[in-house]
Amino acid sequence: MTDDSPALEAQPRQSPLHDVHAAAGASFTDFAGWLMPVRYSSDLAEHHAVRTAAGIFDISHMAEILVHGPDAAAFLDFALAGKLSAVAVDQARYSLLLDTAGGIIDDLVVYRRADDSFFVVANAGNRVPVVEALASRASDFDVTVDDQSDEVSLIAVQGPRSREIIAATAGITGIQLDELKYYWSTNGSFDGVPLMVGRTGYTGEDGFELYIQADAAAALWAALTAAGQPFGLQPAGLASRDTLRLEAGMPLYGHELGLDTLPVQAGLGRVVNLKKEGDFVGRQASELGAPDGARVLVGLVSEGKRAGRAGYAVFDGDVEVGAITSGALSPTLGHPIAMAYVDPGLSAPGTELAIDVRGSRVAASVVALPFYKREA
């Protein structure tokens, strides 16, 4: 006899690094079914550490799916919105998994590991729909879709000192950091365990993602932390990750992206490759484009300290013309910022609007994204 009670089913999963975070004094939150660190010290301190030195993040909740076989490239050209067959070995590409209506099932980073092998990284909350969609689309291809999420841990080191920290980490060998370009990867090892390092990032700073088997993650975290101490490395949680990605104008699934969102509305029309040969899921809907009047994603800035939050209404005079998807008082810029979907006629930078913040109207101006861009 089994106990299928909702209480047991609702228990969040723990990262392989959970005990490490608990020992460091982290506060935890349930995120996409995972118990993940939201902060260790303070949101502001962790945010500023990433902007000025470096932060280390546990993002082991992300999903990793290996797609391999003779038809892997052709399969992903059909299954995803981008042209993955054009990606070189060791290169990464940002892509979208669409449904037949053109809505976004998930946004992904895809690494080409070999001519016939790709590594798909999906959002934690979308692991099941992504795996199911890929598996269902694979029936006409000689390809295997292998969900490796439970076997892989993912650690991100982000910030201007991140490269120096990884180079100084004891046990990491074979990684060619000097030659590693943005949206590429390199392979090596950590204490004899295979290690893949990508350079993509979700903070607006230079940074690296380290993929390793789950049972080696704690040792890698400890080595990175020790190496990073002289460089000002701090552990960072989900709260700072959110303000960092917001400043960088990077969308978050469930906020800026979803099944009811077309890529062109979110400013991601360039990700959908309508020039590639053959059909792909969502092509017909993407070719039609967004319907007239469909709202589009913009940046909003305002003065003072009262920030718009997700769900707050946006007004043009007395007319409601949009809604906030993400918002915060920017730790780097010192004023409120937000992303919002607004009527297309009001999307030009400089347009003056207002945000309803708990019953009061706060003036806001449309700006081009991102809000923050690091110096080269």
C-alpha positions as CSV (number, residue, x, y, z in Angstrom):
1,M,0.0,0.0,0.0
2,T,1.3,3.4,-0.9
3,D,0.6,6.8,0.5
4,D,-0.3,9.2,-2.4
5,S,-1.4,12.1,-0.1
6,P,-1.0,15.6,-1.6
7,A,1.1,16.6,1.4
8,L,3.8,14.1,0.4
9,E,3.6,14.9,-3.3
10,A,4.0,18.6,-2.6
11,Q,7.3,18.3,-0.8
12,P,9.9,20.4,-2.8
13,R,13.0,18.7,-4.1
14,Q,16.4,19.5,-2.6
15,S,19.5,20.4,-4.6
16,P,22.6,18.1,-4.2
17,L,24.1,21.3,-2.6
18,H,21.3,21.7,0.0
19,D,23.5,20.9,3.0
20,V,26.2,23.2,1.8
21,H,23.7,26.1,1.6
22,A,22.2,25.3,5.0
23,A,25.6,25.3,6.6
24,A,26.2,28.7,5.0
25,G,23.1,30.1,6.7
26,A,20.9,30.4,3.6
27,S,17.2,31.2,3.7
28,F,15.3,28.9,1.4
29,T,12.2,29.2,-0.8
30,D,10.1,26.8,-2.9
31,F,11.0,27.6,-6.5
32,A,9.5,25.5,-9.3
33,G,9.2,22.6,-7.0
34,W,12.7,22.9,-5.6
35,L,13.8,24.1,-2.2
36,M,16.5,26.7,-3.2
37,P,18.5,29.4,-1.4
38,V,16.8,32.8,-1.8
39,R,19.6,34.6,0.1
40,Y,22.6,34.1,2.3
41,S,23.3,37.5,3.8
42,S,21.3,40.3,2.1
43,D,19.8,40.7,-1.4
44,L,21.7,44.0,-1.9
45,A,25.1,42.6,-0.8
46,E,24.8,39.6,-3.1
47,H,23.6,41.8,-6.0
48,H,26.5,44.2,-5.6
49,A,29.0,41.4,-5.2
50,V,28.0,40.1,-8.7
51,R,28.3,43.6,-10.2
52,T,31.6,44.5,-8.6
53,A,33.4,41.1,-8.0
54,A,31.6,37.8,-8.3
55,G,28.8,35.6,-7.0
56,I,28.3,31.9,-7.0
57,F,24.9,30.4,-7.7
58,D,23.4,27.0,-7.3
59,I,21.2,26.5,-10.4
60,S,21.0,22.7,-10.2
61,H,17.3,22.9,-10.4
62,M,17.6,23.6,-14.1
63,A,16.7,20.7,-16.5
64,E,19.3,19.1,-18.7
65,I,18.3,16.9,-21.7
66,L,20.7,15.1,-23.9
67,V,19.5,14.8,-27.5
68,H,21.7,12.4,-29.6
69,G,21.6,10.3,-32.7
70,P,22.2,10.5,-36.4
71,D,19.2,12.8,-36.9
72,A,19.8,15.0,-33.8
73,A,20.5,18.3,-35.8
74,A,17.5,17.8,-38.2
75,F,15.3,16.9,-35.2
76,L,16.1,20.0,-33.3
77,D,15.6,22.1,-36.4
78,F,12.1,20.7,-36.5
79,A,11.4,20.7,-32.7
80,L,12.8,24.2,-31.9
81,A,12.4,27.7,-33.4
82,G,16.1,28.2,-34.3
83,K,18.4,26.5,-36.8
84,L,20.4,24.3,-34.5
85,S,22.0,22.4,-37.4
86,A,24.0,25.6,-38.0
87,V,25.6,25.6,-34.5
88,A,29.2,24.5,-34.4
89,V,30.5,21.8,-32.0
90,D,31.1,23.4,-28.5
91,Q,28.9,26.4,-29.5
92,A,25.7,27.3,-27.6
93,R,22.5,29.0,-28.8
94,Y,19.5,30.5,-27.2
95,S,16.3,29.1,-28.6
96,L,12.6,28.6,-28.1
97,L,10.4,25.6,-27.8
98,L,7.0,26.6,-29.3
99,D,3.6,25.0,-29.5
100,T,1.6,24.8,-32.7
101,A,-0.1,28.1,-31.9
102,G,3.3,29.8,-31.6
103,G,3.2,30.2,-27.8
104,I,6.4,29.6,-25.8
105,I,6.6,26.3,-24.0
106,D,10.1,27.3,-22.7
107,D,13.2,29.3,-23.6
108,L,16.3,27.2,-23.7
109,V,20.1,27.2,-24.1
110,V,21.3,24.4,-26.4
111,Y,24.9,23.3,-26.5
112,R,26.3,21.3,-29.4
113,R,28.4,18.6,-27.9
114,A,29.3,16.7,-31.1
115,D,28.0,16.4,-34.6
116,D,25.2,14.1,-33.4
117,S,24.8,15.3,-29.8
118,F,23.2,18.3,-28.2
119,F,22.7,19.3,-24.6
120,V,19.4,21.2,-24.0
121,V,19.1,23.2,-20.8
122,A,15.5,24.1,-19.8
123,N,13.9,25.9,-16.9
124,A,13.2,23.9,-13.8
125,G,9.4,24.4,-13.8
126,N,9.2,23.3,-17.5
127,R,11.2,20.1,-17.2
128,V,8.2,17.8,-17.8
129,P,6.6,19.8,-20.7
130,V,9.9,20.2,-22.4
131,V,10.8,16.5,-22.2
132,E,7.3,15.5,-23.2
133,A,7.3,17.9,-26.2
134,L,10.8,16.8,-27.4
135,A,9.9,13.1,-27.0
136,S,6.6,13.5,-28.9
137,R,8.3,15.3,-31.8
138,A,11.1,12.7,-32.1
139,S,8.9,9.9,-33.6
140,D,10.0,10.5,-37.2
141,F,13.7,10.9,-36.4
142,D,16.6,8.6,-35.5
143,V,17.2,10.3,-32.2
144,T,17.2,9.7,-28.5
145,V,15.8,12.2,-25.9
146,D,17.5,11.5,-22.6
147,D,16.5,13.4,-19.5
148,Q,19.7,13.7,-17.4
149,S,18.4,16.4,-15.0
150,D,18.8,14.2,-11.9
151,E,22.3,13.3,-12.8
152,V,23.7,16.8,-13.5
153,S,24.4,19.7,-11.2
154,L,24.9,23.2,-12.4
155,I,26.9,25.9,-10.7
156,A,27.2,29.5,-12.0
157,V,30.0,31.9,-11.2
158,Q,29.0,35.4,-12.4
159,G,30.8,38.8,-12.2
160,P,33.9,40.7,-13.4
161,R,36.2,38.5,-11.4
162,S,34.6,35.2,-12.4
163,R,37.2,34.2,-15.0
164,E,40.1,34.7,-12.5
165,I,38.3,32.6,-9.9
166,I,37.7,29.6,-12.2
167,A,41.3,29.8,-13.4
168,A,42.5,29.7,-9.8
169,T,40.3,26.8,-8.7
170,A,42.3,23.8,-7.6
171,G,41.3,20.6,-9.3
172,I,40.0,22.1,-12.6
173,T,42.0,21.0,-15.5
174,G,41.7,21.1,-19.3
175,I,39.5,24.2,-19.5
176,Q,40.5,26.7,-22.1
177,L,39.3,29.9,-20.6
178,D,41.5,32.2,-22.7
179,E,39.8,30.9,-25.9
180,L,36.3,30.6,-24.5
181,K,34.0,33.1,-26.3
182,Y,30.5,34.2,-25.3
183,Y,27.9,31.4,-25.9
184,W,30.6,28.8,-26.3
185,S,31.6,25.9,-24.1
186,T,34.8,24.0,-23.2
187,N,35.4,20.6,-21.7
188,G,37.8,19.5,-19.0
189,S,37.6,17.9,-15.6
190,F,37.5,18.5,-11.9
191,D,39.4,16.1,-9.7
192,G,39.1,13.6,-12.6
193,V,35.3,14.1,-13.0
194,P,34.2,15.3,-16.4
195,L,33.3,19.0,-16.4
196,M,31.7,21.2,-19.0
197,V,32.0,25.0,-18.7
198,G,29.7,27.3,-20.7
199,R,29.9,31.1,-21.0
200,T,26.3,32.4,-21.3
201,G,25.1,34.0,-18.1
202,Y,21.8,35.4,-16.8
203,T,23.0,38.5,-14.8
204,G,24.3,41.0,-17.3
205,E,27.9,40.3,-16.2
206,D,30.5,38.1,-17.6
207,G,30.1,34.6,-16.2
208,F,30.4,30.9,-16.5
209,E,28.2,27.8,-15.9
210,L,29.8,24.6,-14.7
211,Y,28.1,21.3,-15.4
212,I,29.2,18.3,-13.4
213,Q,27.8,15.1,-12.1
214,A,25.6,15.6,-9.0
215,D,27.8,13.7,-6.6
216,A,30.8,15.9,-7.3
217,A,28.9,19.2,-7.0
218,A,29.7,19.8,-3.3
219,A,33.4,19.4,-3.8
220,L,33.4,21.7,-6.8
221,W,31.4,24.4,-4.9
222,A,33.9,24.2,-2.0
223,A,36.9,24.5,-4.4
224,L,35.3,27.5,-6.2
225,T,34.5,29.2,-2.9
226,A,38.0,28.8,-1.6
227,A,39.5,30.1,-4.8
228,G,37.1,33.0,-4.9
229,Q,37.7,34.3,-1.4
230,P,40.6,36.6,-2.4
231,F,38.5,38.0,-5.3
232,G,35.4,38.9,-3.2
233,L,33.3,35.9,-4.3
234,Q,30.0,35.6,-2.4
235,P,27.3,33.0,-2.5
236,A,24.2,34.4,-4.1
237,G,20.5,33.4,-4.0
238,L,17.4,33.7,-6.1
239,A,16.5,37.1,-4.9
240,S,19.7,38.8,-6.3
241,R,19.6,36.6,-9.4
242,D,16.2,38.1,-10.1
243,T,17.2,41.8,-9.7
244,L,20.4,41.1,-11.7
245,R,18.5,39.5,-14.7
246,L,15.9,42.3,-14.5
247,E,18.5,45.0,-14.8
248,A,19.9,43.1,-17.8
249,G,16.5,43.0,-19.4
250,M,16.5,39.2,-19.5
251,P,13.0,37.5,-19.6
252,L,11.9,35.0,-17.0
253,Y,9.5,32.2,-17.9
254,G,6.2,32.7,-16.2
255,H,6.7,36.4,-16.1
256,E,7.7,37.8,-19.5
257,L,7.3,34.4,-21.3
258,G,4.5,31.8,-21.5
259,L,2.2,29.8,-23.6
260,D,0.1,32.9,-24.3
261,T,3.1,34.9,-25.4
262,L,4.4,35.0,-29.0
263,P,8.1,35.5,-29.4
264,V,7.7,38.7,-31.4
265,Q,5.7,40.2,-28.5
266,A,8.6,39.6,-26.2
267,G,11.2,41.1,-28.5
268,L,12.4,37.6,-29.4
269,G,11.2,37.5,-33.0
270,R,14.9,37.2,-34.1
271,V,15.1,33.8,-32.3
272,V,12.5,32.3,-34.6
273,N,14.3,31.4,-37.9
274,L,11.7,31.6,-40.6
275,K,14.4,31.3,-43.3
276,K,15.5,27.8,-42.4
277,E,14.3,25.0,-44.7
278,G,11.5,22.6,-43.8
279,D,8.8,22.8,-41.3
280,F,9.1,23.3,-37.6
281,V,6.6,23.3,-34.8
282,G,5.0,26.8,-34.6
283,R,6.2,27.9,-38.1
284,Q,2.7,28.7,-39.4
285,A,1.7,30.7,-36.4
286,S,5.0,32.5,-36.4
287,E,4.6,33.5,-40.0
288,L,1.2,35.0,-39.3
289,G,2.8,37.2,-36.6
290,A,1.1,38.8,-33.7
291,P,-2.5,40.0,-34.1
292,D,-3.2,43.7,-34.4
293,G,-3.2,45.3,-31.0
294,A,-1.2,42.5,-29.3
295,R,0.8,44.0,-26.4
296,V,4.6,44.1,-26.6
297,L,7.3,44.0,-23.9
298,V,8.9,47.3,-22.9
299,G,11.1,48.7,-20.1
300,L,9.7,51.2,-17.7
301,V,11.7,53.5,-15.4
302,S,10.4,55.9,-12.7
303,E,11.6,58.1,-10.0
304,G,11.5,57.7,-6.2
305,K,11.6,54.4,-4.4
306,R,8.1,52.9,-5.1
307,A,8.6,50.1,-7.6
308,G,5.9,48.4,-9.7
309,R,5.6,44.7,-9.2
310,A,4.3,41.8,-11.3
311,G,0.6,42.2,-12.0
312,Y,0.4,46.0,-11.4
313,A,-1.6,47.8,-14.0
314,V,-0.1,50.4,-16.4
315,F,-2.1,53.4,-17.4
316,D,-2.2,56.0,-20.1
317,G,-4.2,58.7,-18.4
318,D,-7.3,56.9,-17.1
319,V,-7.1,54.0,-19.6
320,E,-5.4,50.8,-18.5
321,V,-3.0,49.9,-21.3
322,G,-0.8,47.1,-19.9
323,A,0.6,45.2,-16.9
324,I,3.9,44.8,-15.2
325,T,5.6,41.4,-15.5
326,S,8.7,42.1,-13.3
327,G,9.7,45.1,-11.3
328,A,12.0,46.2,-8.5
329,L,14.0,49.0,-7.1
330,S,17.2,48.6,-9.0
331,P,20.2,48.1,-6.7
332,T,22.6,49.2,-9.3
333,L,20.8,52.2,-10.8
334,G,19.0,53.4,-7.6
335,H,15.6,53.9,-9.1
336,P,12.6,51.7,-9.9
337,I,12.6,49.6,-13.1
338,A,10.1,47.2,-14.6
339,M,9.3,45.2,-17.6
340,A,5.7,45.4,-18.8
341,Y,3.4,44.4,-21.7
342,V,1.7,47.5,-23.1
343,D,-0.4,48.4,-26.1
344,P,1.9,48.6,-29.2
345,G,1.1,52.2,-29.9
346,L,2.7,53.2,-26.5
347,S,5.9,51.2,-26.8
348,A,8.2,53.9,-28.2
349,P,11.0,55.0,-25.8
350,G,10.1,58.3,-24.1
351,T,6.4,57.5,-23.9
352,E,5.0,58.7,-20.6
353,L,2.8,56.3,-18.7
354,A,1.8,55.6,-15.1
355,I,1.9,52.5,-12.9
356,D,-0.7,51.8,-10.3
357,V,1.3,51.1,-7.2
358,R,-1.2,50.0,-4.4
359,G,-3.8,52.6,-5.4
360,S,-1.4,55.5,-6.3
361,R,-0.3,56.4,-9.7
362,V,3.5,56.6,-10.2
363,A,4.8,58.3,-13.4
364,A,6.9,56.0,-15.6
365,S,8.7,56.4,-18.9
366,V,9.3,53.7,-21.6
367,V,12.9,52.9,-22.2
368,A,14.8,50.5,-24.4
369,L,16.0,47.3,-22.8
370,P,18.3,46.5,-21.1
371,F,18.3,48.9,-18.2
372,Y,21.9,48.0,-17.4
373,K,24.8,47.0,-19.7
374,R,28.2,46.3,-18.4
375,E,31.2,48.1,-19.8
376,A,33.1,46.0,-22.4
